[in-house]
Amino acid sequence: MPAIELTTTERRALRADAHHLDPVVMIGGDGLTAAVLKEADSALKAHGLIKVRVLGDDRAAREAVFTALCDQLNAAPVQHIGKLLVLWRPVPEKAPKEEATDRKPGPREVKILKFSKSGTRRPEIKKVKVMGNQRVTAGGLIKRAKKRLASKKPA
């Protein structure tokens, strides 16, 4: 028996969510192999709710594959209809990355104010998206920022 048991209302909601999904794993003539298990496990980690298509004609063999998949992947059986199997397993929480402190700033929106040369017209305001490696010059142009060179003087 699988480790996860679902109530009928949970199973009904998961069936409704799985209705529009396409099968992500196909089980062919070789049956349930290690490669199929690995692919189904990675799909469950990524999506949580997947459809599996079994290409055999024997219903008893499909039911055996369904129970074996649920047992080996610790997934809950949601639905077995025809050659389609629907499995569900909660998606594991992702640990926060510590590399986020090293990241550069993303794009930002900057207002550029250009005055007319004669001074009689109103100034022109332009909103521009500036990427992390760009800067706005005094003249209102966008240039790629250059790396600052360290001083060559001895300390």
N, C-alpha and C positions, 0 to 999 in steps of 0.2 A: 504494500500500500504506500502511496506517496505521503510525504511528510506534511503537506499542506492540504487541509480539508476546507472546502468552500461551502457556504450555505447556498440555498437555491436562488436567493436574490442576488448574491454576489456572482454566481455563475450566469444568471440571466443578463446582468449588466456587462460581464466580460464577453458573452456571446454577441451582445449588441455592438460592443466596441470592435470585435474581431470581424464583424460582417463585411466591412469594406476592405479588409487587409488581403494582400496577395500572399501566397505561400512563399516563405523565404528558404525553406529546406525541402529538398526532394529526396525521397528514399527510393532507390531503384531496385534492380534485380538482386543485388548483393545483400540487401537487407540492412540491418542496423550495424554499421561498421564504426570503427573508432573515429574516422573522419566525419561521419554524419553526426556523431555525438558531440564532437568538438565544435562543429559548425552550429548545431542547435544550441549548445551552451553559450557560445559567443552571441548568438542572436537573442537569447533570453537575457543576457547581461545588458545588451544594448537597448532592447525594446520592452522586455517584460512579457508581452503578449505576442505569440507568433502562431502562424499556421504552418503545418507540415503536410506535404502531399506524399502519399504512399502509392507507388505505381503497380502494386500487386492486385490480383483479382480475388484472392482468398480473404474473406472477411475475418476469419479466426486469426489468420496471420497478422492482419492489420490491428486487431484488438490486442494481440500479444506485443506487437511493436509499440502500441500506444501505452500499455502498462509498463513496458520496459523503459521507454523514454521518460515517463513520469518518475519511475523509481530511481533511475540512474542520474537524472538531472535535478532531483528534488523539486519537481514542478507539480502543479495541480492540473489534473485533467479537466478541461472545460467542455469540450464537445468533440464527438466523433460522428461525422456525418459523411457517408460515402467514403471517398478516398482522402478526405481532409480531416486532419487532427488539429485541435486547437489546444495549446498549452499556455499556462501562465505561471510566472514566478515573479515575486517582487524585485524591482530593480535595486541593486545594492547602492547605498549612499556613496558618493564620490568624496574622497578626502580632499580638503582644500590644498591647492598647490602652494608651496613655499616660494616658488619662482616668481610669483606675482609681484614681489617687491622690486625685482630687477627690471620690470617692463618700462618701456618708454611711454610717454603720454600719447594718447590717441589723437584723432582729428578734433579740431576745435573751430568754432565759428568766430570770425573776427570782422568787425565793421571798419571799413576804410573810408575816410572822409577826404574828398578831393575838392579843393577850392578852385573856382574859375580863375583864369589868368588875369582877367581884367578886374575882377572883384565885384562886378555888377550883378552877376547871377548868383542864385543860391548854390550852396555847396552840394556836391553829389555824394550820396551815401550808398556804398556798395557792401553787401555781406558776402564774405568769401570763406570757404572752408580751407583751413590750413592744416596740413598733415604734421605729424610729429617731427619730421626732419626738415621742415620749412620754416621760414621766418618772413616777416613783413619789413621791408626797408622803409626808410624815412620818406621816400617818394611814393610809397603805396604799392610797390611791386612785391611779388612773392618770389623769394629765392630759396634755394636749398641751403640749409644751414651747414656751415663748415665746422669741422671739429676744431676745438680750441687747442692750440699748441701750448705745451707746457714751456715754461721759461727755461732757457738754456744757461742761465746764470747759476753758478754754484751757490749752494745754500749756505 
